[in-house]
Amino acid sequence: MLSVVENHSLPRTAAFFDLDKTVIAKSSALTFSKSFYQGGLINRRAVLRTAYAQFVFLAGGADHEQMERMREYLSALCRGWNVRQVKEIVAETLHDLIDPIIYAEAASLIEEHHTAGRDVVIVSTSGAEVVEPIGELLGADRVVATRMVVEDGVFTGEVAYYAYGPTKAEAIAELAESEGYDLSRCYAYSDSATDLPMLEAVGHPHAVNPDRALRREAAARGWPVLSFNRPVRLKQRRPSLSMPPRPVLAMAAAGAAAAAGLVWYTNRHRAPYARIQGQ
């Protein structure tokens, strides 16, 4: 358990969470493929392709080249989609699709960070239209997500802001400056080696369900390695651990166009996860 609540006279702090396979058990964007099919946005072939991408993602994650190929494919796929329709589909299916795959361990960590007086920020390469509602469901304070260019209410297929790799670290640095976070006292969590810049940006990095490359880095640097493997519906958790309602503020890097989100793709036995220590 946390030993103390932070003294708010000290510089503010935050906990930065990657989303897919860190807070939830699947790829957030790919999880909505069936709903997008039912809404007429994609065809059966696209559903099968995204199902395969989900399998690859769950089996071992995705390296940089795979992520770039899928980004290009899905950017083209969503060209012409009506943004309002996408938002409505996500809102209608959010609880059925996302609530059951939230890791109980991650939800508890989010609560502990809030108890310690830290902001919680979701930093995801998935699109804003998907990530922002999930962030609200989780009680996050802010969201950093990929954004697409929108014209006349539809996606153009062009990326306005891509929240990936070093860009995540840049977004964290911008938030630290605007919100007064002391990054040396902040926390970060991710499953992927592509998020090394984000993990390196804070004083307390954690590898969660890490891919092979991140596991090697964590071992070499002495970073904690956490195993999350208990997806539980939020309403099924103990009342004392229920998520507090908190506003979600979407954050984009300076110069990013105001646009909507990109639909993006990018052990075995449970190890105890580390409790956060009070400062």
N, C-alpha and C positions, 0 to 999 in steps of 0.2 A: 504494500500500500504506500501511497505518497506520504512523506513525513511532514511536509510543510506546504502551505500555499505561498506562492511567490509574493515578495514584497513589491508592491506596484510603484514604489519610488525608484526601483531599479529599472534599467532599460527593458523595454517590452521584449517578449520572446514568442516564438511560434513553433508549431510542429508541421512539417511539410510532408504530405503523403502522396506518393504515386497512387493510382487507382487500381488498374487491372492487375490481378494476382497479388496485390498488396492489401487492398481494402476489400475488394470483391474477388470471387473465385474465378471469374472469366473475363474475357474482353468485353468492356462495357458497350462499345459500338456494335460489335458483331452479335451481341445478344439480342439486338432489336431487329435482326434481319428478317425473321418470320413476320414480325409486325409490319415491317416496311413492305413485305410481299403482299400481305393481306390488305394493305392500304393502297396497293397498286403502284408503288414506287419502284420496285424491282421485279424481275421475272424469276421463274423457277431456277434457271441456270445460275443466276446471281446468288440465289439462296444456297444452292449446293456449293458454290465457290466460297461463300462466306462461312459455311459450315466446315469446309475443309480447312480454311484459314483458322477458324476457332480451334480445331483439332491440333493443328501445328502449334498454335500459340500455347495451348494447354500442355502439350507433350514436352515442349522444351523452350518455349519462348521464341523470339525472333531476333536475328542479328540485324545489323544496320542495313544490309542489302535487301533482305526480305521486307523490312519495314518500309524502305523507300519504294519498292515495287508495289506493295499493297497501298501505300499512300497515293501513288500515281493512279492506280486502278480505281480506288474508291473516290478520288477527287473527280475523275472523269465520270464515274457511275452516278454521282449525285448532281451532276450538271443538269440544270433545269428543274430540280426538285423545288416544290413550293415550301418555303421556310415555315410558314404557318402550319401547314399540314404535318411537317416533321415534328414540330413542337407538340401538336395535338396528339400524334401517335405516341410519342414518348410519354406525355403526361397520362394518357389513358392506360398504358401498359407498364409504367414504371414500377409500381408496387408488386405486380405479379411476376415481373422478370428480374428485378434487382433485389428486392427485399430478401428473397430466399438465398441469395448467394453472397450476402455480406458476412465477412468473417467475424465471428463473435469476439475473437482476440483483438481485431482491429477496432471494433466498436468500443471495446473496453478501454483501449489505449486512447482513443479520441476523447472519451469521457475523462480519463485521468489527466490528460493535457489540459482540458478545460478546467478541471478542478484546481490544477496548479497555476491557473491564470494565464495560460498560453492560448493564443489564437490557433485555430486549426485551418490549414490551407490545403486543398486538393490541387495537385499539379499533375495534369494528365495530357497525353498526346491525343486523346480522343476529342471529339468535337464538342463545342460549348453547348449545343442543344441537348446533348446527352449528359455531359458532365455536370452542368449547373443544376439540373433537377436532382441528380444523385447527391451532389454536395448538400443541397437543402435537406434531402432525406436523412443524411448523415449528421446534420447539425453543424456543418462546416461554416467557418466565418467568411472564407474567400475561396474563389476558384480561379485557377489558371488553366486555360484549355485552348486547343487549336481553333482558329476561326477562319471561315471562308468568306470570300467576297460575295456580296449579295447585290443584285440589281433588279429593280422592279419586283421585289419579293421572292426571287428565286436565286438559287446558287448558280454562280457562273462556272464553277469548276476550278477557279483559281484560289490559291491559299493566301489569305491576308496575313495570318500569323500562325506559325507552326511551333507548337510547344513541344520541343523534342531536343534531347541531348543538351548541348551548351545553352540553348535558348531557355531551358528551364532554370538553369543557374542564374542567367541574366535576369529572368523574371523575379526570382527570389531576391536578388540584389536590389532590384528596383523597389520591391515591396519593403525590404529592410530600410531603405532610405526614406520612403514615404511614410511608413508606419512606425519607424523608430525601433525596429527589431535589432537586437544584438545577436548576430548570426553565430558568434562563438558559443552562445548559450542556447541556440536553437537545435531542434531535432529534425531528422529527415528519415524517410522509410521508402524503400523501393525493392523490387524483385530483379531488376535488370541492370546489366553492366552499362547499358546506354544512358543510365541515370547517374553515372559516376560523377559528372560535374555538379549535379544537385547535391549528392551526398558529401562531396568534398567541400561544399560551400558552408556547411554547418559544423558546429562543434561536436554534435552527437549523432553521427550517421548510423543507420541500422539497415542490414540486409534482411529482407523478408522473403521467404520461399525463393532464395536466389537462384538464378541460372548459373551455369558452371563458371562462367567468366567472373561474375560478381562474387561467387563463393570463394574463388581463388583470391580475388582482391581483398575481400573481407578478412580472410585468414591471414594474408600478408600484412594487413594494416591493423589487425587486432580489433576489427569492428564486431559488434554483437550480431549474431545470426539468429533470426527468429523464425519459428515454424508456425504458420497459421493454417489450420485445416478443419475448422469447425464452422461452416456456414450455418447461421441460425437467423430466422426471421426476427427483426427487432422487437416485435410485439410478443414474441415467445421468450424473450430474455426476462430476467427478474426485474420487477418494477423499479428497484433501486438503481438499476443500470439502464433505464430507458433513456433514449436520446433526448437531450434538451432542445427545444425549438430555438434555433439561432438563425439570423439572416445570412444569406449567402450573397456576397458581393463579387460580381464577375470582374476579373482583372485581366487586362491585356497590356502587352509591352508598349512602350512609347512608340508611336508611329504606326501601330497596327490599325488597320481600317476598322470602323465599327461594322461588324459583319456577323453572320451566323456561323454555326459550327460545322466542322468536318467530321463525317462518319469515318472512323479510322480503324485500321488493323494494326494494327501495327504490323523426415520426409515421410514418407511412408508411415512411420509412427510419430506421434506428436511429441515434440520437444517443448519443454516449458518456455513460455515467452517471458522476456525480461520485463520487470516492472520498472517504471520510471522512478528515478531517485529525485527527491526534492533538492532544491539548490539553496 
